[in-house]
């Protein structure tokens, strides 16, 4: 979309990204514990966990392979950066969709 935009300054956002992730982690644990018996057997819940763990893994790889590369210091985008970005988007979008599906698919509490 914006090929000449410098991406190195975006590395400063990582603390904010992790802060947001920790907030979501704690609120998610609270929601899960409210009805663990039902949510614990819902396959969508496990799909969401896989996607979230995948997103965290890709986020760490982006930090290592993109932001800490020698190419980025020269103002170039490293090979594979675009692929990692797309995989990250797929993981997080998938986590959002499967999170919403937990409420509509699978066992229903109290039945």
Secondary structure, 3 states (H helix, E strand, C coil): CCCCCCCHHHHHHHHHHHHHHHHHHHHHHHHHHHCHHHHCCCHHHHHHHHHHHHHHHHHHHHHHHHHCCHHHHCCCCCCCHHHHHHHHHHHHHHHHHHHHHCCCCCCCCCC
